[in-house]
């Protein structure tokens, strides 16, 4: 075999391997509709499926075969999906494309024969409950732990959390100002509201925390602002370290706050990915995050609805 022929054979082999590794991921709503939000071609992530659109004219494909080829990305049309839900993996089948309400928009998805363990709420409920992550062809999905905020392991995070929270809030102050002085706020330990974790050593944490503020003279039930923070941390043999922390200074109603719904963890090509939904009062989005040794990188971030 000549060099040119050998090169072509290698290229064909690599292309075939990439196709074999390709799959799509979607969030499974409690009403049985899968919203595809990411595709993996064997090397990188993309989001070929259309995001939610503002309410108005919406063309829904009449059948699975009528779905535009570009919506699938690296995969063929996908009729069978594996749903990672509470209680284990379940195989579900697409019955037809459909649309659902999502905040102030509409989102085209895939209606399936999924039967939830509890009755679904009304279609207009926002954010609509999700029961898990769906993949097609099936891929291994590991659960993300919900750690009680009072758990002993959280204590080791608190000093690092406070330090990173303070530094992140200083960056906000430098750019936008702050209603509370550093001296009055930085000695107060943030209140942890939610912790999600995966792994043992290293163990990766995602933390949601707040620090409410009152001005001089305000009563205990009054509020001037709230520091709302999210952070990624790693615990290993060397201790706890921060990957990244972001703090926003919000009004006391926290209208623009966003909260994680963890969907699952995937190991692909030696890399670690978290898949999750982030939602608030008026929006939701679906993300694929690569957890690296020193950073957290966004591989996919696509809107599932926004007002």
C-alpha positions in Angstrom: 0.0 0.0 0.0 1.4 3.4 -1.0 1.7 6.3 1.4 -1.3 8.2 -0.1 -3.5 5.1 0.2 -2.3 4.4 3.7 -3.1 8.0 4.7 -6.6 7.7 3.2 -7.2 4.5 5.1 -6.2 6.1 8.4 -8.4 9.1 7.7 -11.3 6.8 6.9 -10.7 4.8 10.0 -10.7 8.0 12.2 -13.8 9.3 10.5 -15.6 6.0 11.1 -14.5 6.1 14.8 -15.8 9.6 15.2 -19.2 8.6 13.7 -19.4 5.7 16.1 -18.7 7.9 19.0 -21.3 10.6 18.0 -24.3 11.0 20.2 -26.9 13.6 21.2 -27.9 14.7 24.7 -31.2 16.2 25.8 -33.1 17.2 28.9 -36.1 15.0 29.7 -39.2 16.9 30.8 -41.7 15.3 33.1 -44.3 15.4 30.4 -42.1 13.0 28.3 -40.7 15.6 25.8 -36.9 15.5 25.2 -35.3 18.8 24.4 -32.0 18.0 22.6 -29.4 20.6 23.5 -26.0 19.2 22.7 -24.2 16.8 20.3 -20.8 15.2 20.6 -19.1 14.2 17.3 -16.4 12.1 19.0 -14.0 15.0 19.5 -16.0 18.2 20.4 -19.4 19.4 21.5 -21.9 21.5 19.5 -25.6 22.5 19.8 -27.2 22.0 16.4 -30.8 21.6 17.6 -32.6 25.0 17.5 -32.9 26.9 20.8 -36.2 28.2 22.2 -37.9 30.9 20.1 -40.1 33.9 21.1 -43.8 33.1 21.0 -45.0 33.4 17.5 -44.9 31.5 14.2 -43.2 28.1 14.8 -42.9 25.4 12.2 -42.8 21.9 13.8 -41.7 19.0 11.6 -44.6 16.7 11.0 -42.5 13.5 11.7 -39.1 12.4 12.8 -38.0 11.9 9.2 -39.1 15.5 8.4 -36.7 17.0 11.0 -34.1 19.0 9.1 -30.8 17.1 8.8 -28.8 20.0 10.2 -30.7 19.8 13.5 -29.1 16.4 14.3 -25.5 17.5 13.7 -23.2 14.5 13.7 -25.9 11.8 14.2 -28.7 10.4 12.1 -32.3 10.9 13.2 -32.7 9.5 16.7 -35.8 7.5 17.5 -34.6 5.6 20.6 -33.1 7.4 23.7 -31.8 6.3 27.0 -33.1 8.3 30.0 -31.0 8.5 33.1 -33.7 9.1 35.7 -34.2 8.4 39.4 -34.2 4.7 39.8 -31.9 3.9 36.8 -31.7 4.1 33.1 -34.9 3.6 30.9 -35.3 3.3 27.2 -37.8 5.7 25.7 -39.0 6.1 22.1 -39.9 9.2 20.1 -43.5 9.3 18.9 -43.4 12.7 17.1 -41.8 16.1 17.2 -43.8 18.6 19.3 -43.4 22.1 20.8 -43.6 23.1 24.5 -43.9 26.4 26.3 -40.7 27.6 27.9 -41.0 30.9 29.8 -41.9 33.5 27.1 -41.0 31.3 24.2 -41.7 28.0 22.5 -39.2 25.1 22.1 -39.4 22.3 19.6 -38.7 18.9 21.1 -39.3 15.2 20.7 -42.4 13.7 22.4 -41.7 10.2 23.7 -43.5 7.3 25.3 -41.9 8.2 28.7 -44.2 7.6 31.7 -43.2 9.6 34.8 -43.4 8.2 38.3 -45.5 11.2 39.3 -48.2 13.2 37.4 -46.7 16.1 35.3 -47.8 19.6 36.2 -49.7 21.9 33.8 -47.8 22.8 30.6 -47.5 26.5 31.6 -45.5 25.7 34.8 -42.1 27.5 34.6 -39.4 26.3 35.0 -41.0 23.0 34.0 -39.8 20.0 36.0 -37.1 17.8 34.4 -36.7 14.2 35.2 -33.3 13.5 33.9 -30.8 13.5 31.0 -31.4 11.6 27.8 -28.8 10.3 25.4 -28.9 8.7 22.0 -27.2 6.4 21.2 -27.0 5.5 24.9 -24.0 6.7 26.9 -22.9 6.2 30.5 -24.2 9.0 32.7 -23.2 9.1 36.3 -25.3 11.0 38.9 -24.2 14.2 40.6 -24.7 14.1 44.4 -26.9 16.6 46.2 -24.9 17.2 49.4 -26.8 18.4 52.5 -25.6 21.9 53.4 -25.0 20.8 57.0 -22.8 17.9 56.0 -19.4 17.6 57.7 -17.5 17.7 54.4 -18.8 21.2 53.7 -16.9 22.6 56.7 -13.6 22.3 54.8 -15.0 24.4 52.0 -16.1 27.3 54.1 -12.8 29.2 54.6 -12.0 28.9 50.9 -15.6 29.9 49.9 -15.4 33.0 52.1 -12.1 34.1 50.7 -13.2 33.5 47.1 -16.6 35.2 47.7 -14.9 38.3 49.1 -12.5 38.5 46.1 -15.3 38.0 43.6 -17.4 40.7 45.3 -14.5 43.1 45.2 -14.4 42.7 41.5 -18.1 43.7 41.3 -17.4 46.6 43.6 -14.6 47.9 41.4 -16.7 47.8 38.3 -20.2 48.7 39.6 -19.8 49.9 43.2 -21.4 48.3 46.2 -24.0 49.6 48.8 -22.1 47.9 51.7 -18.5 48.6 52.7 -15.9 45.9 52.6 -15.4 46.1 56.4 -19.1 45.5 57.0 -19.5 42.6 54.7 -16.2 40.6 54.4 -16.2 39.2 57.9 -19.6 37.6 57.4 -19.5 33.9 56.3 -21.7 33.4 53.2 -24.8 31.2 53.8 -24.5 28.0 51.7 -27.9 27.2 50.0 -27.0 24.3 47.7 -24.0 22.0 47.1 -23.5 19.5 44.3 -20.6 17.1 44.1 -19.0 14.3 42.1 -16.0 12.0 42.7 -13.9 11.1 45.7 -10.3 12.3 45.2 -10.4 14.6 43.5 -13.9 15.6 44.5 -15.5 18.4 42.6 -18.1 20.7 44.2 -20.5 23.3 42.8 -21.7 25.7 45.5 -24.5 28.3 45.6 -24.3 30.7 48.5 -25.7 34.1 49.5 -24.7 37.0 51.9 -27.7 39.3 52.7 -26.9 42.9 53.7 -28.7 45.4 55.9 -28.0 49.1 56.2 -27.5 50.6 59.6 -30.9 51.0 61.3 -32.7 48.3 59.3 -34.5 45.6 61.2 -33.7 41.9 60.9 -36.4 41.3 58.3 -35.2 44.2 56.1 -32.7 44.0 53.4 -30.5 46.4 51.4 -29.0 43.9 48.9 -27.8 40.3 48.6 -24.5 39.0 47.4 -25.4 35.9 45.4 -22.4 33.7 44.6 -21.7 30.4 42.7 -18.4 28.6 42.9 -16.5 25.5 41.7 -14.1 23.9 44.1 -11.9 20.8 44.2 -10.9 18.7 47.2 -7.9 16.4 46.9 -5.0 15.1 49.0 -3.6 18.7 49.0 -6.8 20.2 50.5 -9.5 22.4 49.0 -8.9 24.8 46.2 -11.1 27.1 44.1 -11.5 26.8 40.3 -13.8 29.8 39.8 -16.2 31.9 41.8 -18.7 34.5 40.6 -20.7 36.9 42.7 -23.6 39.2 41.7 -25.0 41.9 43.9 -28.8 41.6 43.6 -31.9 43.1 44.9 -33.5 41.3 47.9 -36.0 39.6 45.7 -33.2 38.0 43.6 -35.2 38.3 40.3 -32.2 37.6 38.2 -30.6 34.8 40.2 -30.0 31.5 38.5 -29.9 28.0 40.1 -28.5 24.7 39.0 -30.4 21.5 38.3 -27.7 18.9 37.9 -28.4 16.4 35.1 -25.3 14.1 35.2 -21.6 13.5 34.6 -20.0 12.0 31.5 -16.4 10.9 30.9 -15.5 11.3 27.3 -12.0 10.8 25.8 -10.4 11.1 29.2 -12.3 14.4 30.0 -14.8 15.1 32.7 -18.1 16.9 31.8 -21.0 18.1 33.9 -24.3 18.5 32.2 -26.9 20.8 33.9 -29.8 23.2 33.6 -29.5 26.7 35.0 -32.9 28.4 35.6 -34.4 31.5 37.2 -37.7 33.3 37.3 -37.6 34.2 33.6 -35.2 31.9 31.8 -33.5 28.6 31.6 -30.5 27.3 29.7 -28.8 24.0 29.3 -25.0 23.6 29.5 -22.1 21.2 29.1 -19.2 22.1 31.3 -15.7 20.6 31.1 -14.1 20.4 34.6 -10.3 20.8 34.2 -7.6 20.8 36.9 -7.5 24.6 37.2 -10.6 25.9 35.3 -14.1 25.1 34.3 -14.8 25.7 30.6 -18.2 26.0 28.9 -18.5 23.6 26.0 -22.2 24.2 25.3 -24.6 26.9 26.5 -27.9 27.1 24.8 -31.1 28.8 25.8 -34.2 26.8 26.7 -36.4 29.8 27.1 -36.2 33.5 28.2 -38.5 36.4 28.8 
